[in-house]
Amino acid sequence: MSKEADSDSDVDAFFAALEPFERIITDRLHVSIVASLMGKRVDLIAGSYWKSKAIYESSMLGIKSRVSFHEEPSGLLATATVSV
């Protein structure tokens, strides 16, 4: 999705791209935030730096946001049906 958008892009298209899915598996922090706000089940996978885990622990953990954090994707991607 980030390859198709920039800072001037319409955010409605970003929300619309996530709308059809009940569950989002991602290593992109902003995708996890938006999906969480939309009430989606989110599996956030650790990226190559510390920020995703820190934001998860400080802002998403303990909130009824249906977000889970994973250090490794082990097994998650086998359940995915569409990659966006």
C-alpha positions in Angstrom: 0.0 0.0 0.0 2.8 2.5 0.8 4.2 2.1 -2.7 0.8 3.4 -4.1 0.5 6.4 -1.7 2.3 9.4 -0.4 1.6 12.2 2.1 -0.9 13.8 -0.3 -3.0 10.6 -0.8 -6.6 10.4 0.3 -6.9 8.5 3.6 -10.3 7.1 2.6 -8.5 4.9 0.1 -6.3 3.6 2.8 -9.3 2.7 5.0 -11.2 1.2 2.0 -8.3 -1.1 1.3 -8.5 -2.6 4.8 -12.3 -2.6 5.0 -13.0 -6.1 3.3 -10.8 -7.9 5.8 -11.7 -9.1 9.3 -8.1 -9.8 10.2 -5.0 -7.9 9.3 -1.5 -9.4 9.6 1.2 -6.8 9.2 4.6 -5.6 10.2 3.6 -2.0 9.3 2.8 0.1 12.4 0.5 2.6 10.7 -1.5 -0.2 9.1 -2.0 -1.8 12.5 -3.1 1.5 14.1 -5.7 2.1 11.4 -7.0 -1.5 11.4 -7.3 -1.4 15.2 -9.3 1.9 15.0 -11.6 0.1 12.5 -12.2 -2.7 15.0 -10.3 -5.3 13.0 -8.4 -8.2 14.5 -4.7 -7.3 14.1 -1.6 -9.4 14.3 1.3 -6.9 14.4 4.7 -8.6 13.6 7.9 -7.0 14.9 9.7 -5.1 12.2 13.4 -4.5 11.8 13.4 -1.8 14.5 12.0 -1.3 18.0 9.2 1.2 17.3 6.4 -1.2 16.6 6.9 -3.1 19.9 7.3 0.1 21.9 4.1 1.6 20.5 2.2 -1.7 21.0 3.4 -1.9 24.6 2.7 1.7 25.4 -0.5 2.3 23.5 -2.2 -0.9 22.4 -1.5 -3.5 25.1 -4.4 -3.8 27.5 -6.8 -2.0 25.4 -9.7 -3.9 23.9 -8.3 -3.3 20.5 -8.0 -6.9 19.4 -4.3 -6.4 18.6 -1.7 -9.1 19.2 2.1 -8.6 18.9 4.4 -11.2 17.5 8.2 -11.2 17.5 8.1 -13.7 14.5 5.4 -14.4 12.0 5.7 -18.2 12.6 2.4 -19.7 11.5 0.5 -16.5 11.0 1.2 -16.1 7.3 0.0 -19.7 6.6 -3.4 -18.6 7.6 -3.5 -15.5 5.4 -5.5 -15.6 2.3 -4.7 -12.2 0.7 -1.6 -10.1 0.7 -2.0 -6.4 0.2 
